[in-house]
Amino acid sequence: MILTRHEIRELIDTQKLCFEPSLDEWQNQPHAVDLRLGTVFYLPKIWKMTDGGREVLTVDVTETAGDNFEKIELKPGQFFDLAPGESIIASTLEKVELKAPDLMGVLYPRSSINRRGLSVDLTGIIDTFYSGHLMIPILNKTTSQVIRIYPGERICQVLFHRLENQLTEDEALIHGKVAAKYNDSDGHNLVSKKDAEEELELIKAGKLDELKKHEY
């Protein structure tokens, strides 16, 4: 079941759903909440210097991506120009905290953002009991236009759903065999983190049959 603004308001009033900073009246939608763009942006690096020379960066799923991005933090009132074809990730302004055992969220782009030539590729799930800022991937889809974005503008929307069965906090924050990687994320630490080492070792070794022996 997708929640309406009345049910979302009740959750906020009872502190089962929290936003920091709190929501303003422009973010209130009939059955969604708009989230604003934060001040922290991550730009993909193309190369790095090593002992061997200039090395083009390779993004590897078995490694963390912290060194593959340059972090930029703007002040309110400053803007960020996206070059044609440029792709970045950014933080939401709001920290989101879900405290109800039967509540989850799903992120979607705002249609007005898409109409500007931006692609906000969001199908992200906000897990029950999640707490933290959210990561927003943004792509300038045009081939010739520089698109200017501002911290504070409404960039995406979140729909909240009721679960048919409740989860405990411990249950909600276990993903597969390990603890949730991105819970308690803030705008200064949104880059990719590695999956479980045991799983990655089997993948790198090509032992997919052994991987699938760990039955669900």
HELIX and SHEET records of a PDB file:
HELIX    1   1 ARG A    5  ASP A   13  1                                   9    
HELIX    2   2 GLU A   25  GLN A   27  5                                   3    
HELIX    3   3 GLY A   66  ASN A   68  5                                   3    
HELIX    4   4 SER A  111  ASN A  114  1                                   4    
HELIX    5   5 GLU A  169  ALA A  172  1                                   4    
HELIX    6   6 GLU A  197  LYS A  204  1                                   8    
HELIX    7   7 LEU A  208  LEU A  211  1                                   4    
SHEET    1   A 3 LEU A  17  GLU A  20  0                                        
SHEET    2   A 3 LYS A  95  LEU A  98 -1                                        
SHEET    3   A 3 SER A 131  GLY A 132 -1                                        
SHEET    1   B 3 ASN A  28  GLN A  29  0                                        
SHEET    2   B 3 ALA A  32  PRO A  44 -1                                        
SHEET    3   B 3 PHE A  69  GLU A  73 -1                                        
SHEET    1   C 5 ASN A  28  GLN A  29  0                                        
SHEET    2   C 5 ALA A  32  PRO A  44 -1                                        
SHEET    3   C 5 SER A  87  THR A  92 -1                                        
SHEET    4   C 5 MET A 135  ASN A 140 -1                                        
SHEET    5   C 5 LEU A 118  VAL A 120 -1                                        
SHEET    1   D 5 ASN A  28  GLN A  29  0                                        
SHEET    2   D 5 ALA A  32  PRO A  44 -1                                        
SHEET    3   D 5 ARG A 154  ARG A 162 -1                                        
SHEET    4   D 5 LEU A 103  PRO A 109 -1                                        
SHEET    5   D 5 ILE A 125  ILE A 126 -1                                        
SHEET    1   E 2 TRP A  47  THR A  50  0                                        
SHEET    2   E 2 GLY A  53  VAL A  56 -1                                        
SHEET    1   F 2 PHE A  80  LEU A  82  0                                        
SHEET    2   F 2 ILE A 147  ILE A 149 -1                                        
SHEET    1   G 2 ILE A 174  HIS A 175  0                                        
SHEET    2   G 2 VAL A 178  ALA A 179 -1                                        
END                                                                             
